[in-house]
């Protein structure tokens, strides 16, 4: 899944192709912020959320995001 699609599903709970014009502009701004570094969007989101893994998938009820939190010891 492309990183902008993942970001769209996290921010707006829908596919990027079904965003309003305003949401698409917001998505572009968020993607630009994440893309400003050498890491990918998902890697930057994972790090900023403080999780080791960030799982993104599509379930029967829509998109799902499931972080696995870091342990307190490491």
N, C-alpha and C positions, 0 to 999 in steps of 0.2 A: 504494500500500500504506500503510495507517495506520502512524503512527510507533510505536505500542505493539506492532504486529505485527512491525515491523522489529527492535525491541529484543528481543522474545521470540525471534526467530530468531537474533539475535546471541548472546544470553545462554544460550539453552537448545537451540539448533539444532532447534526445532520451532515449529509454529504456536501462537499464544496459546490457541486453543480446545482444545488437547490437553495443556495444562500441568496439573500436580498442584496441589492447593490451596496447598501450600508455595511452589511455583514462581510461582504467580499472585500471592501476597503479595510475594515478592521482586521480581517484575516491576513491581508497583504502586509499591513503594518506589523502585526505580531510575527509573521514569518520573517520579515526583514530584520526585526530585532533579534530573533533566534539565529538567523543566517549570518549575522555580522561577525561571528567567530568561526573558528575552524571546525567545530563540532557540528553534528547534525541536529536538527530540531528536536528529535526525541531525546538525544543525549543531553542537550541543554535543559530540556524540561525535566528529565529524570534528575539531573543534578540539582536544579533549583527547587525541586520538590523534596529533595533529601532522601531519595529512594535508590536502591541498587538496581531494580528492574522496573520497567514500566511496560505493562502488557496492554496492548490495544487490540480489540477484536470486535467483531459484529456478532451479536447474539440475536435471539428471536425477538427480544424487546428493543433492539437498536444497538448503538455502539456501546462498548463497555471499556472502561479504563480501570486497570487494577494494579496499583503499585504494590511492591513488596518492600516494606519499611526496613531500614537498616537496623541492625541490632545495636543496643546501647553500648556494647563493648567493642564494636568495630564495624 
